[in-house]
């Protein structure tokens, strides 16, 4: 990648062509920026990264075939030096949290001004995380809530691989019997796993398990 280059190389990912065109015109007008490619979804963006070598990917979060969260995870596993900036209409707190947890260095709503977007891209290239006030508030609120409600909770990596698998299926809305059928286990074994998960995490309700799984990136946005 060209992280040290004078000109910042940018890949735009958005399923609305007219919005990509508007952002492209703005960024190409900057002397230190150039748009090296466009994609309508995360799947196509992944293929373009290998040939366009962007420093920054500016992406919508909700798109067909592959959304911004999945794109962020896959890109950063393959190209950890690339900076990801979400530019979206989606202000859902769970989406903000999961993008940040996945490694996105910027989260901005499409209500931003041109100057704010350009400034944010320059900042993330320099190593600064840029979150709009609403996004930053969501991250801080989640952190404070977890500290207040679950001070003794153990991290997810203390769960076994099977327990993580069961937790993911619970969070996706499956019953104990559904999970037993999918994993070829007895219902009693699933119930045991469920009890162990709750004990390890210090959680006592299914809704809390779902929230935890969302925060840890175990379930998708949909």
BAVEX-517505 format. One record per residue (C-alpha): residue number from 1; x, y, z. Coordinates in steps of 0.02 Angstrom, whole numbers, always signed. Example, Ala and Ser with C-alpha at 12.3 -4.5 7.8 and 13.67 -1.06 7.14 Angstrom:
% residues 2
- 1, +615, -225, +390
- 2, +684, -53, +357
***
This chain:
% residues 222
- 1, +0, +0, +0
- 2, +49, +181, -22
- 3, +24, +245, +155
- 4, +179, +356, +143
- 5, +137, +430, -27
- 6, +101, +616, -42
- 7, -64, +581, -128
- 8, -194, +484, -29
- 9, -269, +343, -131
- 10, -454, +314, -95
- 11, -577, +176, -140
- 12, -762, +221, -130
- 13, -890, +87, -85
- 14, -1075, +129, -92
- 15, -1224, +50, -180
- 16, -1289, +221, -234
- 17, -1194, +274, -390
- 18, -1248, +455, -381
- 19, -1179, +470, -204
- 20, -1014, +391, -255
- 21, -1002, +517, -397
- 22, -1031, +663, -279
- 23, -900, +605, -156
- 24, -779, +567, -297
- 25, -794, +742, -367
- 26, -760, +814, -195
- 27, -608, +707, -159
- 28, -531, +716, -332
- 29, -536, +906, -315
- 30, -411, +894, -171
- 31, -228, +911, -221
- 32, -176, +775, -99
- 33, -311, +647, -141
- 34, -361, +536, -285
- 35, -503, +411, -302
- 36, -428, +251, -373
- 37, -588, +150, -385
- 38, -773, +130, -347
- 39, -876, -21, -296
- 40, -1063, -46, -264
- 41, -1036, -170, -122
- 42, -905, -249, -11
- 43, -882, -404, -118
- 44, -828, -305, -270
- 45, -724, -190, -161
- 46, -618, -335, -99
- 47, -572, -380, -278
- 48, -528, -199, -317
- 49, -412, -177, -169
- 50, -284, -295, -242
- 51, -270, -193, -402
- 52, -302, -15, -342
- 53, -197, -18, -182
- 54, -296, +112, -83
- 55, -235, +196, +75
- 56, -414, +230, +131
- 57, -581, +145, +97
- 58, -733, +257, +119
- 59, -883, +142, +135
- 60, -1069, +138, +167
- 61, -1117, +13, +302
- 62, -1278, -59, +229
- 63, -1256, -134, +56
- 64, -1309, -289, -40
- 65, -1201, -447, -49
- 66, -1074, -386, +79
- 67, -1101, -245, +204
- 68, -976, -124, +278
- 69, -944, -226, +434
- 70, -900, -384, +338
- 71, -794, -282, +219
- 72, -698, -202, +363
- 73, -661, -370, +442
- 74, -602, -452, +282
- 75, -499, -305, +221
- 76, -407, -279, +386
- 77, -365, -464, +398
- 78, -283, -457, +227
- 79, -223, -276, +223
- 80, -205, -213, +402
- 81, -123, -51, +346
- 82, -280, +8, +252
- 83, -387, +137, +342
- 84, -576, +112, +342
- 85, -694, +261, +356
- 86, -881, +227, +365
- 87, -984, +362, +280
- 88, -1164, +314, +307
- 89, -1343, +362, +349
- 90, -1344, +224, +479
- 91, -1331, +294, +655
- 92, -1379, +135, +748
- 93, -1271, +117, +902
- 94, -1240, -68, +877
- 95, -1176, -32, +702
- 96, -1060, +105, +763
- 97, -990, -6, +900
- 98, -962, -156, +791
- 99, -876, -57, +653
- 100, -758, +21, +780
- 101, -727, -148, +862
- 102, -689, -222, +690
- 103, -554, -91, +664
- 104, -635, +53, +569
- 105, -538, +213, +601
- 106, -679, +331, +555
- 107, -868, +335, +571
- 108, -961, +481, +495
- 109, -1141, +514, +448
- 110, -1186, +579, +276
- 111, -1241, +741, +356
- 112, -1057, +793, +369
- 113, -991, +940, +272
- 114, -865, +921, +132
- 115, -731, +999, +242
- 116, -765, +875, +383
- 117, -751, +724, +269
- 118, -590, +784, +187
- 119, -517, +826, +357
- 120, -565, +657, +427
- 121, -478, +564, +285
- 122, -319, +661, +315
- 123, -328, +625, +501
- 124, -353, +437, +485
- 125, -207, +424, +364
- 126, -104, +508, +500
- 127, -158, +377, +626
- 128, -300, +469, +714
- 129, -470, +388, +743
- 130, -613, +503, +690
- 131, -787, +478, +762
- 132, -926, +603, +746
- 133, -996, +658, +916
- 134, -1147, +543, +902
- 135, -1036, +393, +860
- 136, -913, +434, +999
- 137, -1057, +450, +1122
- 138, -1118, +276, +1076
- 139, -946, +201, +1106
- 140, -923, +289, +1273
- 141, -1099, +246, +1332
- 142, -1072, +63, +1292
- 143, -906, +61, +1384
- 144, -978, +144, +1539
- 145, -1129, +29, +1538
- 146, -1019, -126, +1532
- 147, -907, -63, +1671
- 148, -1057, -21, +1779
- 149, -1162, -176, +1748
- 150, -1032, -312, +1728
- 151, -870, -263, +1816
- 152, -819, -444, +1844
- 153, -868, -511, +1673
- 154, -739, -621, +1590
- 155, -684, -585, +1412
- 156, -753, -686, +1267
- 157, -587, -773, +1238
- 158, -614, -870, +1400
- 159, -761, -958, +1318
- 160, -722, -1122, +1232
- 161, -742, -1136, +1044
- 162, -903, -1235, +1069
- 163, -971, -1108, +1192
- 164, -938, -967, +1068
- 165, -1027, -1066, +935
- 166, -1177, -1094, +1048
- 167, -1179, -911, +1100
- 168, -1182, -855, +918
- 169, -1328, -970, +881
- 170, -1423, -909, +1035
- 171, -1396, -729, +980
- 172, -1463, -771, +808
- 173, -1628, -822, +889
- 174, -1614, -1012, +889
- 175, -1695, -1116, +1026
- 176, -1601, -1246, +1127
- 177, -1678, -1383, +1020
- 178, -1631, -1291, +859
- 179, -1451, -1279, +918
- 180, -1448, -1461, +971
- 181, -1508, -1513, +798
- 182, -1383, -1402, +706
- 183, -1233, -1457, +811
- 184, -1285, -1639, +829
- 185, -1290, -1623, +1018
- 186, -1419, -1671, +1147
- 187, -1533, -1533, +1210
- 188, -1464, -1562, +1385
- 189, -1287, -1531, +1323
- 190, -1341, -1368, +1242
- 191, -1426, -1314, +1404
- 192, -1264, -1353, +1497
- 193, -1163, -1247, +1375
- 194, -1290, -1107, +1393
- 195, -1276, -1110, +1581
- 196, -1085, -1110, +1574
- 197, -1087, -962, +1454
- 198, -1199, -861, +1569
- 199, -1093, -903, +1720
- 200, -929, -857, +1635
- 201, -996, -693, +1567
- 202, -1094, -646, +1722
- 203, -1254, -629, +1620
- 204, -1425, -694, +1668
- 205, -1545, -656, +1524
- 206, -1550, -703, +1341
- 207, -1566, -519, +1294
- 208, -1401, -486, +1383
- 209, -1320, -629, +1287
- 210, -1382, -554, +1124
- 211, -1313, -382, +1168
- 212, -1147, -460, +1217
- 213, -1136, -558, +1053
- 214, -1170, -398, +955
- 215, -1034, -303, +1049
- 216, -910, -444, +1018
- 217, -949, -452, +832
- 218, -1016, -630, +838
- 219, -1176, -595, +740
- 220, -1211, -497, +580
- 221, -1298, -330, +562
- 222, -1454, -401, +483
***
